């Protein structure tokens, strides 16, 4: 009597193929995310330069990011805020013409978010602005950046480019500045 496991293995072939495809998909997805969507300095629909606006022209952060004083999100300026200046300034430049096309079409600019915390982290710009924490403390030397990039704070307090924020950095800052309830889990995790 011959006993063979081949018929049983043939029944498992679709499951094995599915497992292989899923694993291959996960590996390729992880690689593609790291290679093409690093989130460190995404290309924006308009090449906005913080170096020119915040650096050379010394426009305060709160002029454009008005929501930072009032809400968890700093927000992005409306098209009308940009057009308020650029109806008169640098009107012939290609990027300003692109801005004006959004204005003419009554469309918001589809900015790509650079600094994005996980959903389980509750961060409010309002508290930090009211505590007079400089924007550069968390975002690095924005006034020197032509293209905004992900920046966090190194252990020595300096900005480290292309590095996401980690919980230990926030805790260190809260301890250094003796923030009331600053190390309580519920302060940042709701």
N, C-alpha and C positions, 0 to 999 in steps of 0.2 A: 504494500500500500504506500503510495507516494503522497506526502503531505507538502503542500506548497503555500507559501504566504503571499505569493504574487497577486492573487485576486484581491486580498485584503489591502495590499499596498496600492493597487490601482485605484481603490476607492478613496485612499488618503491623498492621492496626487492633487486633486483640486484644492484641498485644504493647504497642502504644502506649498503649492504655487501661490495661493493667496497670502500666506505668511511671508514668502520671499518677496512678493510684490510690495506688501506693506512695509517690510523692513527696508527695502530698496528705496521706497518713496520717502520714508522718514530720513534716511541718510542723505538722499538728494535734496530734500526740503531743507534740512539743517544746513547743508553746504550752500544752497542757493540763498538762503536767508543771510548767512554770514558773508557771502561774496557780493551779493547785489543789493541787499537791504540792511546794511549795517546800522542805519539810524544815526551814524556819527556826524554826517554832514550831507544830508540829502539835497539833491538839486531842487530848487524851488521854481514855481511858475514865473516868477520875476526875480531877476538877480539883484536882490536888495542888499545893500552894503551897510552894515552897522558901523563900519569904520568911517564911512562918509557921513552918515547921519548922526550917530552918537559920538563919534570921535572928532572928525574935522569940524562939523557944524555944531557940536556940543548940544544936541537936542536931548533933553533929559528922558530917561526910560519911561517915566510916567506920562510924558506927553502923548506917546503912542499907545502905551500899554496901560490905559486908564483903568481898566477893570482890576488891576493888581491891588489897588487900594481898597477895593470893595468886595472882592470875591476870592474863592479858592484859585481861580484861573487868572492868569495875567491877561489872557486874551490877545488877539491880534487886532491891529487898527482896521477900521472899516475902510472901504475904498474911498469914501468921501473924505476921510481924514487925510489920506495921501493926496487926493486931488486938490484939497484945500491949498496945498503948497504948489503942487505941480501943474496947476493951471497956468502958472507964471514962471516956474523954475524948470530949466532943462527940458523944455517941451519937445525938442526935436530928437532927443536921445531915443534909441529903439526901445529900451526898457520902459521909458515913460509913455511911449506910444502904446506899448502892450498894456500898461496900467490904464490908459485912457480907453482902450477897447473894453476892458472890464467895466469901466464906468459907463460907457456908451451902451453896452449890452445889459446894464443893471445886474451884473453878476458879481458875487463875492470872489475874491482871489482865493483859489484853492491851495492855501499854504500847506506844506508838509510839516507835521509836528516833529520837532527835534528832541526836546526834553519830554519824555513820557514815562511816568511812573506806573508801576503795576496797579491794577484796580483795587487791590487790597490795602494800598497805601493812601491815607488821607493827608494831603498836603494842602495848606492854604497860603496863597501869596499874601493875602490880607494881613495875617498875623505877623509875617516876616517884615512886610513893608511898615506896618505900624511899630514894630520893634526896631525900626531903622537899620535893618540888615541890608547892606548894599547888594544890589543885583549881582555884582561881580563875585560876591562870596560864593554863590552857588553856580552861576553861569559862566564864570571865568571872565577874562578881559574882552567882553563883547565889543567894546568901543574900538578894538583893534582887528575885528573879524570882518572880512569882506563877505564871507559865507559862514553863517552861524554853524557852530559845531557842538556836538555833545561834549560837555565839560563837567567835571566834578572836582571836589576838593581833596587834595592829597593829605596825608597825615601831618605834614608840616604846614598846612594851611594854604599852600599854593595851588593854583589851578592845574588839573591834569586833563589834557585833551583826549577826546575819543574814549572816555571811560565813563560808564554809567554810574549813577549814585548807588551806594550801598548803605544799608541800615546803620552800620558802624560809624559811617561818616556823620550821619545826622546825630546819632547818640553822642559822639565826641563833641560836636559843636554845642549841643544842648548842655552837656556837662561843663564845658569851658565857659559858657555864658550863663551858667546857673539858671537855666530855664525852669520855671515852676512846672512841675509834673512833666518835665521834658524827657524823662526816661521811663515814664509810665507807658505801657504798651498801648493803652487806649488813647493816648494823645495822638498817635499817628495811624492806628489800626482800628477802624470802626466796624 
